[in-house]
């Protein structure tokens, strides 16, 4: 992913977290570095990373490729020099 695409995807994810405020699955406050935004032609959804991993993985794996765009904050905000 290019640097510009990464910057844009980070901003979109931050905006989505600001609009949703809390994870619809567990009610934790969403923070962009730990949230996952799922976008399709029909809409979008957001969840915290643990809820995405626990609840959405099987559904996404069953869909045809290139059906969804997934912006995972855990990947977008990760860096080689930052402690996790």
N, C-alpha and C positions, 0 to 999 in steps of 0.2 A: 504494500500500500504506500502511496506517495505521502510525503510530509503534509501536503495541502489536504489530501483526503483524510489523513489522521486528525488534523486540526479541526476540520469540518465535522467529522464524526464525533469527536470529543464534545464539541459545542452542542450538537444535536442531542447527544446523550445527557449532557448537563441540563439542557432545556427541558427534556422529557422528565428528568428527575424532579426538577423544580415545579413542573405542572402536576405530577402525580403525588409527590411528597412521600408517600409510604407504599411499600410493597403490597399489592392486592392479595397476596397469598398469606403473608405472615404479619403484616402491619409494621414491619421495621421501617425506619426512616431510610429512604433511598439516598445513597451517595454515588455519584457517577463512577468512581473507580471500582465499585463493587456491584454495579447494576448491569443488566443486560436488556437491550432494546431489540425487539423483534418487529420488523416491518414487512408488510406484504402489500399487494395491490389493494386489498380490502380494508386495511387499517394497520394499527400498531398496538403493541403491548409491551409492558415493561415489568420487570421483576428483579428482586435481588439475586445475586449469583447463586446462593444455596438453593433458593426456590426454583430457579431456572434449571439447575442441575437435577434436582429431585423430581420436578413435575413436568418439564417440557421436553426433556431430551428424547424420550421415546416418540413423542408426537412429531417432533422435527425430523427425526431419523426416518419416519414413515412417509414423509412428503417427497415429491419429486425434487431433484436438484434445481437450484436457482429459483425456487418458489419464494423464499424468504431472504431478507437481508438481516443479519444478526450482528449487532454492534455490542461486543462484550467489553465492558469497562475494565475488566481484569486484564485484558490484552491491550486495549487502547492506552491505558495509563501505566502499563508496566514499563520499566526501563532497566537496563542492565546494572546501573549503579545505585538504584533505589532499593532499600531493604523492604521486604514484604512481610 
